[in-house]
């Protein structure tokens, strides 16, 4: 274990092992997720899809946004793997992905907003 000493000694009892500090590139996924969630409408759509599966038209109606705007947000959420889609005939349905990341973000959003999952489906 190669421990590097920092230029300033602040009399801390711990040494930093700089070999264990991940490279900046490794933080890119986290930065992308935080950037993605920097839009309240997108968080709202994601939260909605954590509780139901819906098509763009219904999502647009629920969140009172245009279908093109909702589609844009859905593309961004899908690109990062936070939501999934399935086709039924000509209709696409969206829901939150069943992944640890999506579940953790869902719980975090609810804790920050101090809200709980709706009892009944929307």
N, C-alpha and C positions, 0 to 999 in steps of 0.2 A: 504494500500500500504506500504509494508515494504522496506524502502530504506536503503541499506547497505552503510557504509562509506568505502572508499578505504584506504589502508595503508598509502599512500602518499597524502598529501594535496597540490594540485597544484593551489589552489586559483581559481578554476573554479566555475562559478556561477550555474552550474547544478549538480545535484546529480544523480547517476546511480541507477536505479532500477534493480538490478540483477535478480529479479524474471521474468522480461520481456525478458531477454537474452535467446534465444532458446538454447537448449542443443546441443552439438556437433553432435549428431546423426541426428538432424533435418537439418543440413547443408549437409548431405551426398548426397542427390539428386543433389544439386547444384554442389558439388565437382565432382560427377560422370559425369555430363554434361560437365563441364569445362575440365575434363580429356579426355573425348571422343572427344571434339573439339580441342584437343591439336595436332591433326594430320592434316596437310594441305590437304592431299588427301581426307580425310574424310569430311572436310569442303567443299571441291570442289564438291564432290559427293552430299552432302546434298544440296548445293546451286543449283546444276543442277536439282535435284529432286523437288526443290521449283518452278521450271518453266516448268517442263514436267513430264510425266509418261513414264518410259522406262524399258526395260528388261535388264538383266545383260550383255548380249552380246553387246547391243548398248551402254550401259553405259561404258563398257570396251573399246569400240572403241573410244568413245568421249573423255574419260579421259586418253586414251593410257596406260591402265593397263591391267594385265591379269585378266581373269574372276574369278579365285580363290581369287585374292587380292580384287577385287571389291566385291565379295560375302562376304568376311570377313568384310569389312567395312559396307556393308548393314546389316549384322547380328547385328553388334554393334549399328548401328543407329536405327534399328527396336526394339532392346531390350530396348532402352531408350524411345521408343515411338515417336521419331522424324520423322520416316517414316512409311508408311503402305505399304502393298502389296496386290495384288489380283491375282488369278490364272485365266488364260484363256486358256483352253486346257492344254497343257504341259508347257506353258510359264507363268512365274511369272513377274508381272509388279510392279514397285516401284514408289512411289511419296512421297512428304513431307506430313506429317500428318496435318490435318486441326485442329490444336490446338493452343491456345494462345502462348504456349512455342515455338513451331516450327515457328510460324509467327514472334515472337519477335526475335528469333535467326536469322531468315532470314533477317529481317530489320537491326539487329545489324551488321551482316556480311557485308551487303551492305554499311552501314555507315562507318564501319572501313576501308573497301577497296575503298570507294568512287566510287562505281559502281551502276548501276541501272539495273532493270530487263530488259532482252532482249525484244525488241518490238515484234519480231516474234518467233515462236516456233523453238526449236533447231532441 
